[in-house]
Amino acid sequence: MTADAPTPRAQDTDQDPNQEGAGPACVMTFNATDPSGAGGLAGDVATIAAMGAHTLPVVTGIVLRDTAEVFDHSPIDPDIVVEQARSILEDVTIAAWKVGFLGSAEGVSAVAEVLSDYPDVPLVAYMPNLAWLEEDDQQAYLDAFRELVLPQAEVLVGSHQTLTDFLLPEWASERPASPRELAVAAAEHGTRFVLVSSVPLPDQYLDNVLASPQGAITGEKFERFEVSFVGSGDTLSAALAALLASGAELHAAVGESLTFLDQSLDAGFRPGMGNVIPDRFFWALPPADEEEGEGGPGEPGPSIDDDTQFPKDPRHVH
């Protein structure tokens, strides 16, 4: 693995760096707080900054969790969510949206109303595994997200299992749904593309595929390695939003986002007793001694809220 800085960065946009007030592209992210720093707003801010863009973070809820599991959450009042967003949108021009966990069905509705006022700004929507929510709350959230956010999304990001459960809840075949089939289901609600992670393949491989209703477009395959990570889905979707904001074409942005996630996980660390957290600033750290780099982060327990089982030492399969 190389530790190159992620590209393209914000200066690759058509902004004139000599123009007064020019600076990094701005990405507004709606997400909940995550005190572990693995995902949520903390993960979004770190990822978007690492990609050379500037984050405008809007708090949608407070998640109580550690690096192993979620214990509870408290949604922010939807009116407060809207006021946070509109107060800065009146001042700053944004180049992309990232939507993460919006706290409640009411929060989904409030955020969707804000998004609808800016139809030309690309939206990357991330669907996490919400199995930890109460069943009624989870169903209400998914229904609202399907009805209100998907019609506005350029790309829906999520793990294969999570997106299958969300988009094809009646799927009964023993054969896993293909990324194209997930894209067809998403397109029925207005979403143009899906970026599906952790697609199961034979021989212990996982695929990560950008797809449209016409078929797979691009992606990367990794060899499975049984180490669990938390925060990878937020990292992938935030990186993609930052790159789109910085002017990258979707095909190139997906490839760069997957490479960035790959390297972030390769440099991942385990700060507690739970799962491994991506290191989004792997490229800013001095090279580790070869001896130190030989070991992995250990074998944490299974992740209950994240989506990807990426390898610690991923090997691309071409």
C-alpha positions in Angstrom: 0.0 0.0 0.0 1.2 3.5 -0.8 0.3 6.4 1.4 -0.3 9.0 -1.3 -2.5 11.9 -0.6 -6.0 11.5 -2.1 -6.7 13.2 -5.4 -8.3 15.1 -7.0 -8.3 17.8 -4.4 -10.4 21.0 -4.2 -8.0 23.0 -6.3 -8.9 20.7 -9.3 -12.2 22.5 -9.6 -12.7 25.3 -12.1 -12.5 27.9 -9.3 -9.9 30.5 -9.8 -7.5 30.2 -6.8 -6.6 33.9 -7.3 -10.2 34.9 -7.1 -11.1 36.7 -3.8 -12.8 34.3 -1.5 -11.9 31.2 -3.5 -11.2 28.1 -1.4 -12.1 24.5 -1.0 -15.4 23.2 -2.3 -18.0 23.1 0.4 -20.0 19.9 1.3 -23.0 20.0 3.6 -23.4 16.8 5.5 -26.5 15.9 7.5 -25.6 13.2 10.1 -25.7 12.2 13.7 -22.9 12.6 16.2 -20.7 9.6 16.9 -18.6 9.9 20.1 -16.4 7.1 18.9 -15.3 9.2 15.9 -15.7 6.2 13.6 -18.6 7.5 11.6 -21.3 10.1 11.8 -20.4 13.8 11.7 -16.9 13.2 13.1 -16.2 10.7 10.3 -17.7 13.0 7.7 -15.6 16.0 8.8 -12.4 14.0 8.8 -13.0 12.4 5.5 -14.1 15.5 3.6 -11.2 17.4 5.0 -8.8 14.7 4.0 -10.2 14.9 0.4 -9.5 18.6 0.3 -13.0 20.0 0.7 -14.7 21.9 3.5 -17.5 20.4 5.6 -20.6 22.2 6.7 -21.9 19.8 9.4 -25.6 19.7 10.4 -26.4 17.7 13.5 -29.5 15.4 13.1 -29.2 13.3 16.2 -27.0 12.2 19.1 -26.0 8.5 19.0 -24.8 6.9 22.2 -22.3 4.2 21.2 -18.8 2.9 21.6 -16.6 1.2 19.0 -18.5 -2.0 19.3 -22.2 -1.2 19.4 -25.0 1.4 19.5 -26.8 1.8 22.9 -29.4 4.5 22.1 -30.0 7.7 20.2 -31.8 11.0 20.6 -33.0 12.8 17.4 -32.6 16.5 17.1 -35.9 18.5 16.7 -36.5 18.7 12.9 -37.0 22.5 13.1 -33.6 22.9 14.6 -32.1 20.7 11.9 -33.6 22.9 9.2 -32.5 26.1 11.0 -28.9 24.8 11.2 -28.9 24.2 7.4 -30.7 27.3 6.2 -28.6 29.6 8.4 -25.4 28.6 6.7 -26.9 28.1 3.2 -27.9 31.7 3.2 -24.2 32.6 3.5 -22.2 29.8 1.8 -22.5 28.2 -1.6 -22.3 24.4 -1.5 -21.1 22.0 -4.2 -22.5 18.7 -2.9 -24.6 17.1 -0.2 -23.9 14.1 2.0 -26.8 12.5 3.8 -26.2 10.0 6.6 -28.4 9.1 9.5 -31.1 11.7 9.9 -32.4 10.6 13.3 -36.1 10.0 12.7 -38.7 9.9 10.0 -39.5 13.5 10.8 -35.9 14.4 10.4 -35.9 12.7 7.0 -38.8 14.9 6.0 -37.2 18.1 7.2 -33.9 17.4 5.5 -35.6 16.4 2.2 -37.4 19.8 2.2 -34.1 21.6 2.4 -32.6 19.4 -0.3 -35.5 20.1 -2.7 -34.6 23.8 -2.8 -31.2 23.0 -4.4 -32.0 20.4 -7.1 -28.8 21.0 -9.1 -26.5 20.1 -6.2 -25.4 16.5 -6.3 -26.6 14.3 -3.4 -24.8 11.3 -2.1 -27.2 9.4 0.3 -25.8 6.8 2.6 -28.0 4.1 4.1 -26.5 2.5 7.2 -27.6 -0.7 8.9 -30.3 0.4 11.3 -31.0 -2.9 12.9 -30.4 -1.3 16.3 -33.5 0.9 15.9 -36.9 -0.2 17.3 -38.8 -1.9 14.5 -41.6 0.7 14.2 -39.1 3.5 14.2 -36.9 1.8 11.7 -39.8 1.1 9.3 -41.0 4.7 9.5 -37.5 5.9 8.8 -37.0 3.7 5.8 -40.3 4.5 4.3 -39.7 8.2 4.6 -36.2 7.9 3.2 -37.5 5.9 0.3 -40.2 8.4 -0.5 -38.4 11.7 0.1 -34.7 11.3 -0.2 -34.2 8.7 -3.0 -36.0 10.8 -5.6 -33.3 13.5 -5.0 -30.3 11.2 -4.8 -27.6 11.1 -7.5 -25.9 8.1 -5.7 -27.2 5.8 -3.0 -24.4 4.1 -1.0 -24.7 1.1 1.2 -23.7 -2.5 1.8 -25.1 -5.2 -0.4 -27.1 -6.7 2.5 -28.4 -3.4 3.8 -29.4 -2.2 0.3 -31.1 -5.5 -0.5 -33.1 -5.3 2.7 -34.0 -1.7 2.0 -34.7 -1.8 -1.8 -35.8 -5.4 -2.2 -37.4 -6.4 1.1 -39.3 -9.3 -0.6 -36.2 -10.8 -2.2 -36.5 -14.5 -1.6 -34.0 -16.0 -4.1 -31.0 -17.9 -2.8 -29.0 -16.0 -5.4 -27.9 -12.6 -4.1 -29.5 -9.6 -5.8 -27.1 -8.1 -8.3 -25.9 -4.5 -8.2 -27.9 -3.9 -11.4 -31.1 -5.2 -9.7 -30.5 -3.0 -6.8 -30.0 0.0 -9.1 -33.3 -0.9 -10.9 -35.1 -0.9 -7.6 -33.5 2.4 -6.6 -34.3 4.0 -10.0 -38.0 3.2 -9.4 -37.8 5.8 -6.6 -35.7 8.3 -8.7 -32.1 7.5 -7.7 -29.7 7.5 -10.7 -26.9 5.2 -9.3 -26.1 2.8 -6.5 -22.7 2.2 -5.0 -22.9 -1.2 -3.4 -20.2 -2.4 -1.1 -19.4 -5.9 0.2 -21.1 -7.7 -2.7 -20.4 -11.5 -2.0 -18.3 -13.3 -4.5 -16.9 -16.9 -4.6 -13.6 -17.7 -3.1 -13.7 -15.2 -0.3 -13.8 -12.1 -2.4 -16.0 -9.0 -2.0 -16.9 -6.7 -4.8 -17.7 -3.0 -4.6 -19.8 -1.8 -7.6 -21.2 1.4 -9.0 -24.3 0.4 -11.0 -27.1 1.9 -12.9 -30.3 0.2 -14.1 -28.3 -0.7 -17.3 -25.7 -2.6 -15.4 -22.4 -2.3 -13.5 -20.2 0.7 -14.4 -17.1 0.5 -12.3 -15.8 -0.9 -9.0 -13.0 -2.8 -7.1 -12.8 -6.3 -5.8 -11.1 -7.1 -2.5 -10.1 -10.3 -0.8 -12.1 -11.0 2.4 -10.2 -10.8 5.6 -12.2 -11.4 8.8 -11.6 -8.1 10.6 -14.6 -5.9 11.3 -14.6 -2.1 10.8 -16.9 0.6 11.9 -17.3 3.9 10.0 -16.4 2.6 6.6 -19.8 3.4 4.9 -19.7 7.0 6.1 -16.1 7.2 4.9 -16.9 6.0 1.4 -20.0 8.2 1.0 -18.3 11.3 2.4 -15.3 10.8 0.2 -17.5 10.5 -2.8 -19.4 13.6 -2.0 -16.2 15.6 -1.5 -14.8 14.4 -4.8 -18.0 15.3 -6.7 -18.0 18.7 -5.0 -14.4 19.2 -6.2 -15.4 18.6 -9.8 -14.5 15.0 -10.4 -16.6 12.9 -12.8 -18.7 10.2 -11.1 -16.7 7.3 -12.6 -13.4 8.7 -11.5 -14.8 9.8 -8.1 -16.0 6.3 -7.3 -12.6 4.8 -8.1 -10.8 7.4 -6.0 -13.3 7.0 -3.1 -12.7 3.2 -3.0 -9.0 3.7 -3.2 -9.2 6.2 -0.3 -11.3 3.8 1.8 -9.0 0.9 1.0 -6.0 2.9 2.3 -7.9 4.3 5.3 -8.8 0.8 6.4 -5.3 -0.5 5.7 -4.1 2.1 8.1 -7.0 1.5 10.5 -6.6 1.3 14.2 -8.5 0.0 17.2 -8.7 2.7 19.9 -10.9 0.6 22.2 -12.1 -2.9 22.7 -14.5 -2.9 19.8 -14.0 -2.6 16.0 -11.3 -1.0 13.9 -11.7 2.6 12.8 -10.5 4.0 9.5 -7.6 6.4 9.6 -8.6 9.0 7.1 -5.2 10.8 7.5 -3.1 7.8 6.7 -1.3 9.9 4.1 -0.3 12.6 6.6 1.5 10.2 9.0 5.2 9.3 8.9 5.9 5.8 7.5 5.6 3.1 10.2 8.6 0.9 10.8 8.4 -2.3 8.7 8.3 -4.4 11.8 5.4 -2.4 13.2 3.5 -2.7 10.0 3.5 -6.5 10.0 0.8 -7.0 12.5 -2.9 -6.3 12.1 -5.2 -4.5 14.5 -6.3 -7.7 16.2 -9.6 -9.5 15.8 -12.5 -7.3 17.0 -15.9 -8.5 17.4 -18.4 -8.3 14.6 -19.7 -4.8 13.7 -23.4 -4.3 14.3 -24.0 -0.9 12.7 -21.6 -0.8 9.8 -21.8 -2.3 6.4 -18.5 -3.4 5.1 -16.2 -6.3 6.0 -13.2 -5.0 4.1 -9.8 -6.6 4.5 -7.2 -5.1 6.7 -4.6 -5.8 3.9 -6.8 -5.5 0.8 -5.4 -7.0 -2.4 -7.1 -5.6 -5.5 -8.3 -8.2 -7.9 -8.1 -7.0 -11.5 
